[in-house]
Amino acid sequence: MRAAVLRAAELPVPYAESTPLSLESVPVPEPRHGEVLVRIARASLCHSDLSVIDGSRIRPLPMALGHEATGVVEGVGDGVGDVRVGDHVVLVFVPACGECRACSAGRPALCYRGAEANGSGNLLHGPALLRDADGGRVNHHLGVSAFAQYAVVARESVVVIDDDVPFDIAAMFGCAALTGIGAVLNTAAVREGQSVVVFGLGAVGLMAVMAAAQIPGTTVIAIDPLASKQELGLRCGAQHAGAPDEAADLVRRATDGGADVVIEAVGSARVMEAGLQLLARGGALVSVGLPHPDQEISTQALQFAGQGRRLLGSYMGDAVPERDIPAYLELWRQGRLPVELLHTDTRPLEDLNESLDALAEGRVVRRIFTLG
């Protein structure tokens, strides 16, 4: 099969010239105990892929990238009885073991064993299966490696969905939807009538806008430096949109003393600091983006006890994928989550490197790839 492999991070931009991803011929692995073989139908390009390429997220190389995808089950390993050949599935980038401290507390997005496997390039149930043409190890990206024609993943990395969900829609539910919608509904638990500010209108931020907008009585303010993204934020349900330097004035005019919730979906310590200053007393900043590990925040410590403000981390939207993906798809069916607005276009896998530039420059929201 063909797979997009990253062998060196931090290559110079533009990526269309430095070509960090190469399409390599990789043997199709067989699923082991507890694993399934998925034919990838569509895979989306996400900033979490870009963050490995630019060095913001350190991962073992070489690595077959791609983690947001949908496909059809083509084989199952021993011990898998609830997923069948022919099932349509959404792939999930945290395979939850179901037994660790986080899983036992009902927070599978923070699974200890899943995080360990993802950080090492392995799968939940065993070491990496991918090999290059010379037999060398190729690491898995977040237990998925979806920029390939096939993927062997842990059973815990798939959620079965209805066959009538279009692949271009389903592809966005394993990462962008879980992360953005979950940040609003799970982490922040936004209530009727509250005010929500979203910084960063990529796919995750726009999913957060849509989720907040479908809650009755909310005031949603969408912030991004690009006018095209601001317009898209309004189409996704925000009542107000503007650039970062307009955020404070928008919040002042649209709220009574500050925002109840600020969603930071940029991956910037400076934006986190700015977001804290926009909160009402008792408000919460939800950090969703992935800043470079060297970034640090500096803020007045007294605001937390003195004003009751909260800083909340949200990984994968604190989602429970088996529960949340079907629920979010039902909201989409009802017309309350118009995720099709985020689908920029569909391209062949050969366009991956150029697409990295397009994503970094904000020219695309979700570019989806065919894997034929």
C-alpha positions as MATLAB code, in Angstrom:
seq = 'MRAAVLRAAELPVPYAESTPLSLESVPVPEPRHGEVLVRIARASLCHSDLSVIDGSRIRPLPMALGHEATGVVEGVGDGVGDVRVGDHVVLVFVPACGECRACSAGRPALCYRGAEANGSGNLLHGPALLRDADGGRVNHHLGVSAFAQYAVVARESVVVIDDDVPFDIAAMFGCAALTGIGAVLNTAAVREGQSVVVFGLGAVGLMAVMAAAQIPGTTVIAIDPLASKQELGLRCGAQHAGAPDEAADLVRRATDGGADVVIEAVGSARVMEAGLQLLARGGALVSVGLPHPDQEISTQALQFAGQGRRLLGSYMGDAVPERDIPAYLELWRQGRLPVELLHTDTRPLEDLNESLDALAEGRVVRRIFTLG';
ca = [
       0.000    0.000    0.000;
       0.997    3.654   -0.286;
       1.614    5.591    2.926;
       2.803    9.140    3.619;
       5.968    8.871    5.723;
       7.780   11.638    7.599;
      11.505   10.970    8.007;
      12.753   14.387    9.143;
      10.928   17.153   11.057;
      11.494   20.916   10.937;
      12.238   21.115    7.232;
      11.999   24.631    5.791;
       8.847   26.118    4.338;
       7.348   26.092    1.802;
       6.688   22.392    2.255;
       5.756   22.061   -1.392;
       9.516   22.479   -2.045;
      11.079   20.753    0.980;
       8.576   17.827    0.711;
       8.686   16.460    4.275;
       6.178   13.712    3.403;
       7.077   11.024    0.921;
       4.670    8.454   -0.482;
       6.282    5.093    0.170;
       5.330    1.518   -0.581;
       4.600   -0.178    2.738;
       3.416   -3.775    3.250;
      -0.166   -4.038    4.502;
       0.087   -5.465    8.039;
      -2.179   -8.141    9.442;
      -4.283   -7.356   12.509;
      -3.199   -9.040   15.716;
      -5.307   -9.893   18.752;
      -7.580   -6.961   19.545;
      -6.901   -5.125   16.277;
      -8.795   -4.370   13.071;
      -7.764   -3.693    9.470;
      -9.459   -0.639    7.962;
      -9.513    0.430    4.320;
      -9.161    4.195    4.572;
     -11.857    5.943    2.534;
     -11.066    9.550    3.475;
      -8.411   11.203    5.632;
      -8.311   14.850    6.718;
      -5.307   17.096    7.196;
      -5.190   18.583   10.706;
      -2.897   20.996   12.559;
      -1.850   18.075   14.759;
      -0.239   16.553   11.655;
       1.454   19.867   10.921;
       2.699   20.130   14.511;
       4.702   16.909   14.077;
       6.167   18.159   10.809;
       7.212   21.561   12.195;
       8.606   20.070   15.419;
       6.006   21.435   17.827;
       5.062   17.882   18.812;
       8.068   15.595   19.147;
       7.353   12.116   17.799;
       9.636    9.179   16.959;
      10.622    9.076   13.290;
      10.142    7.754   10.701;
       6.393    7.970   11.158;
       3.421    7.342    8.867;
       1.255   10.389    9.485;
      -2.494   11.022    9.511;
      -4.940   10.591   12.368;
      -8.360   11.989   11.331;
     -10.107    9.532    9.033;
     -12.955    7.221    8.199;
     -13.083    3.905    6.397;
     -14.468    0.396    6.078;
     -13.384   -2.616    8.131;
     -11.685   -5.252    5.965;
     -10.420   -7.624    8.622;
     -10.525   -8.306   12.355;
      -8.059   -9.989   14.671;
      -8.732  -12.554   17.357;
     -10.739  -11.297   20.287;
     -12.697   -8.694   18.309;
     -16.368   -9.648   18.372;
     -18.267   -6.381   18.164;
     -16.780   -5.003   14.921;
     -17.406   -6.814   11.641;
     -16.034   -6.774    8.130;
     -17.967   -4.172    6.148;
     -18.653   -1.867    9.097;
     -18.115    1.830    8.456;
     -15.968    3.373   11.165;
     -14.547    6.683   12.350;
     -10.984    6.426   13.617;
     -10.107    7.926   17.003;
      -6.625    9.153   17.930;
      -6.647    8.056   21.599;
      -7.133    4.292   22.015;
      -8.489    3.995   25.554;
      -7.525    0.884   27.503;
     -10.616    1.042   29.742;
      -8.659    0.083   32.854;
      -6.204    2.824   33.825;
      -6.805    5.621   36.318;
      -8.174    8.024   33.690;
     -10.408    5.466   32.000;
     -11.765    4.299   35.366;
     -12.649    7.921   36.124;
     -14.664    8.185   32.900;
     -12.028   10.234   31.041;
     -10.803    7.945   28.224;
      -9.304   10.885   26.301;
      -6.592   10.951   28.986;
      -5.908    7.192   28.930;
      -2.440    6.506   30.323;
      -1.752    3.439   28.186;
      -3.115    5.109   25.088;
      -0.881    8.138   25.638;
       2.143    5.900   26.172;
       1.467    3.967   22.966;
       0.895    7.155   20.979;
       4.062    8.782   22.275;
       6.198    5.773   21.369;
       4.707    5.192   17.908;
       3.279    1.830   18.929;
      -0.270    0.484   18.986;
      -2.280   -0.154   22.128;
      -1.945   -3.945   21.885;
       1.628   -4.234   20.711;
       4.663   -2.720   19.000;
       4.544   -0.906   15.677;
       3.545   -3.062   12.728;
       4.524   -0.826    9.818;
       7.717   -1.549    7.886;
       9.357    0.241    4.977;
      10.672   -1.375    1.804;
      13.926   -2.303    3.581;
      12.128   -3.838    6.545;
      12.836   -0.899    8.852;
      10.352    0.161   11.491;
       7.878    2.928   10.645;
       6.069    4.392   13.647;
       2.320    4.830   13.881;
       0.876    8.326   14.278;
      -1.528    8.454   17.231;
      -2.401    4.809   16.740;
      -3.885    5.500   13.308;
      -1.476    6.490   10.445;
      -4.366    7.338    8.156;
      -2.510    8.867    5.195;
      -2.378    5.378    3.729;
      -4.640    3.034    1.823;
      -5.009    0.755    4.852;
      -4.485    1.019    8.602;
      -4.261   -1.613   11.292;
      -5.479   -0.076   14.539;
      -6.587   -1.168   17.977;
     -10.269   -2.027   18.280;
     -10.397    0.850   20.739;
      -9.408    3.250   17.940;
     -12.622    2.824   15.935;
     -16.255    3.803   16.434;
     -18.824    2.107   14.196;
     -21.161    4.553   12.431;
     -24.168    4.261   10.125;
     -23.337    3.408    6.526;
     -25.278    6.367    5.115;
     -22.990    9.046    6.593;
     -20.935   10.428    3.665;
     -17.234    9.738    4.013;
     -16.349   13.425    3.554;
     -18.524   14.212    6.590;
     -17.512   11.252    8.744;
     -13.810   11.989    8.274;
     -14.070   15.157   10.365;
     -15.638   13.510   13.418;
     -12.629   11.631   14.798;
     -10.614   14.714   15.739;
     -12.040   18.148   14.851;
     -15.555   17.342   16.035;
     -14.519   15.478   19.177;
     -12.065   18.216   20.135;
     -14.028   21.358   19.266;
     -17.526   20.240   20.184;
     -16.261   18.394   23.245;
     -14.469   21.490   24.509;
     -17.833   23.272   24.610;
     -20.154   20.487   25.740;
     -17.831   18.411   27.945;
     -14.968   20.536   29.247;
     -16.704   23.912   29.573;
     -20.215   22.441   29.927;
     -21.645   25.629   28.391;
     -25.158   26.360   29.620;
     -28.120   28.165   28.096;
     -27.673   31.916   27.893;
     -23.915   31.965   28.424;
     -21.390   33.891   26.318;
     -18.605   32.081   24.475;
     -15.558   33.512   22.704;
     -13.616   31.256   20.313;
     -10.067   32.226   19.328;
      -8.793   30.484   16.185;
     -11.216   29.520   13.452;
      -9.661   26.422   12.054;
     -11.750   23.269   11.995;
     -11.552   22.747   15.761;
     -12.460   26.341   16.564;
     -15.310   26.379   14.060;
     -16.655   23.131   15.512;
     -16.639   24.888   18.888;
     -18.535   27.824   17.377;
     -21.175   25.475   15.967;
     -21.502   23.606   19.256;
     -21.923   26.782   21.275;
     -24.365   28.269   18.765;
     -26.764   25.323   19.001;
     -27.227   25.885   22.759;
     -30.280   28.131   23.300;
     -29.595   31.747   24.148;
     -25.827   31.707   23.819;
     -23.830   34.690   22.604;
     -20.965   33.464   20.404;
     -18.024   35.639   19.360;
     -15.617   34.233   16.748;
     -12.064   35.616   16.567;
      -9.474   35.093   13.819;
      -7.059   37.378   11.954;
      -8.381   36.265    8.547;
     -11.548   37.940    7.256;
     -12.493   34.753    5.383;
     -12.433   32.798    8.633;
     -14.488   35.472   10.400;
     -17.161   35.183    7.700;
     -17.128   31.408    8.064;
     -17.517   31.809   11.823;
     -20.699   33.814   11.254;
     -21.996   31.132    8.887;
     -21.312   28.542   11.588;
     -23.562   30.399   14.035;
     -21.538   33.146   15.707;
     -23.408   36.420   16.224;
     -20.182   38.458   16.220;
     -16.798   38.007   14.536;
     -13.608   40.012   14.328;
      -9.840   40.119   14.422;
      -7.823   39.554   17.622;
      -7.346   43.289   18.201;
     -11.123   43.700   18.111;
     -11.849   40.951   20.641;
     -11.908   43.090   23.785;
     -14.297   45.616   22.250;
     -16.573   42.884   20.886;
     -16.739   41.224   24.302;
     -17.395   44.544   26.028;
     -20.295   45.346   23.699;
     -21.822   41.852   23.541;
     -21.578   40.716   27.176;
     -22.341   41.979   30.647;
     -18.906   42.257   32.194;
     -16.970   39.632   30.247;
     -17.306   36.207   28.662;
     -18.421   33.131   30.545;
     -16.177   30.878   28.435;
     -13.189   31.524   26.165;
     -12.047   28.680   23.909;
      -8.388   28.974   22.866;
      -7.960   26.927   19.668;
      -4.803   28.579   18.344;
      -2.010   26.887   20.250;
      -0.545   30.159   21.554;
       0.469   31.135   25.080;
      -0.108   34.802   24.201;
      -3.682   34.064   23.132;
      -4.257   32.156   26.367;
      -3.094   35.185   28.345;
      -5.343   37.501   26.333;
      -8.301   35.161   26.702;
      -8.032   35.133   30.487;
      -8.434   38.909   30.524;
     -11.729   38.683   28.632;
     -13.405   36.464   31.229;
     -16.157   37.521   33.566;
     -15.815   36.741   37.228;
     -16.154   32.967   37.534;
     -15.441   32.454   33.833;
     -13.358   29.666   32.303;
     -10.602   29.644   29.691;
     -10.495   26.306   27.863;
      -7.107   25.552   26.299;
      -7.557   23.356   23.227;
      -4.639   24.330   20.983;
      -1.203   22.719   21.221;
       1.479   25.383   21.816;
       5.133   24.600   21.219;
       6.508   23.058   24.447;
       8.857   26.024   24.886;
       5.955   28.463   25.269;
       4.993   29.609   28.766;
       2.162   31.786   30.036;
       2.495   34.720   32.402;
      -0.580   36.067   34.113;
      -1.749   37.563   37.385;
      -2.104   34.720   39.855;
      -4.672   36.541   41.984;
      -7.348   36.390   39.280;
      -8.014   32.724   39.978;
      -8.871   32.926   43.676;
      -9.736   36.615   43.605;
     -12.110   36.457   40.624;
     -12.920   32.775   40.512;
     -11.552   32.356   37.008;
     -10.568   28.898   35.826;
      -8.000   27.617   33.326;
      -9.087   24.244   31.927;
      -7.116   21.938   29.655;
      -9.147   20.007   27.101;
      -7.573   17.076   25.263;
      -9.762   15.521   22.565;
     -12.588   17.552   24.060;
     -12.740   15.296   27.143;
     -14.697   13.050   24.801;
     -16.033    9.560   25.256;
     -15.906    8.626   21.557;
     -18.353    5.692   21.653;
     -20.909    8.032   23.229;
     -20.054   11.342   21.613;
     -19.482   10.528   17.926;
     -23.003    9.082   17.460;
     -24.465   12.001   19.448;
     -22.622   14.592   17.369;
     -23.600   12.859   14.131;
     -27.220   13.042   15.267;
     -26.851   16.806   15.794;
     -25.446   16.986   12.246;
     -28.444   15.031   10.903;
     -30.747   17.525   12.618;
     -28.985   20.412   10.870;
     -27.600   21.797   14.117;
     -23.940   21.148   13.247;
     -23.326   22.194    9.610;
     -19.896   20.579    9.449;
     -20.012   20.499    5.637;
     -19.118   24.214    5.810;
     -15.640   23.183    6.962;
     -14.934   20.918    3.987;
     -12.704   23.013    1.736;
     -12.108   20.399   -0.958;
     -11.079   16.795   -1.624;
      -7.683   16.012   -3.175;
      -5.505   13.007   -4.009;
      -2.814   12.034   -1.527;
      -0.122   13.353   -3.884;
      -1.163   16.895   -2.889;
      -0.216   16.460    0.782;
       2.941   18.580    0.884;
       1.396   21.560   -0.872;
      -1.599   21.173    1.422;
       0.621   21.598    4.471;
       1.422   25.105    3.237;
      -2.246   25.804    2.554;
      -3.186   24.739    6.092;
      -0.382   26.722    7.736;
      -1.362   29.842    5.783;
      -5.085   29.472    6.563;
      -6.106   28.882    2.957;
      -7.974   25.697    3.848;
     -10.051   24.583    6.833;
     -10.390   20.861    6.189;
      -8.796   19.439    3.086;
      -9.796   15.806    2.733;
      -7.848   13.173    0.817;
      -8.820   10.150   -1.196;
      -6.550    7.185   -0.737;
      -7.097    5.191   -3.942;
];
